[in-house]
Amino acid sequence: MDRQKSCGGIRRFTIAAIAVFLLVTCACTDLDEITQFAKASQDVGKTFPGIADQAEAACNRANSFINAQNPLPQLPCDVYGKVKPPLVKVNDALFGYIASLGKLASADLSKVGGGFDSVATDLKQADPSISAANCNKATAASGLAKAITNILASGYRQRELSKIVRESNPAVQQVTTFLSEYAAAKYLQSFQDEWRYEDSYCLNMKSSAEPVATDLLARKCEADKVKIETQEKAITDYQKALAIIAKSHQKLTDSAGHWDTQQLVKDLGPETADLGKAAVAVNKAF
């Protein structure tokens, strides 16, 4: 009888051990798609400082086309250098959060750091025209910085991750909207201004008395137009990537606590592919 009880106990222990193993294995498998999504996002996020630098350069190039024959108003280019630090901080918080969610050991989360309490003040000092609504959206990045710490402390247990995703979703939605509607839109405007000023210069500097010089100028202007259009498209691709992140995070939030491998593949697979395409376009231009 004791032997039968012993065998029964061993069987129950074995079944329980297998069940625990399967639960752990399934949990890890479920998060694989999130990891792939996070990897694709990083190639977009890391280009942001380069976009910021090129936008400032574009503004300065636009002003270089001002002369007596092309009398256009001077553009305030110093704003781009001033807004860059707080904007990079917000961008790093978003993509650092996504990296930590995907458990990317290669991600440099040290860039996220602190100092988010002053983001709104820094932005207002850099750009007095920024709206209160945009400042409020930017400050939501502090919630993502805190979420990174919570994710690392969670041990990547699905139950804890689900809770963090739900709590962080409002911040993700606000930050992606801010980066798209304020930061990216501001940078896009700079490239549009550059072509507007150069196009005006190209038209005003034409001279029938100097056909060779005019032809060379026309060729350069056409080449510059193609380059600027590529940069403009890259910024719109960055905006599309932000929309993908917002949409995908909302899906993760809606299914939090019930993540399933098959559903994650369905929800995130196409989005990961689209993020990859956006990353290629942005990296090619910047």
Order of alpha helices (4+ residues) and beta strands (2+ residues): alpha-alpha-alpha-alpha-alpha-alpha-alpha-alpha-alpha-alpha-alpha
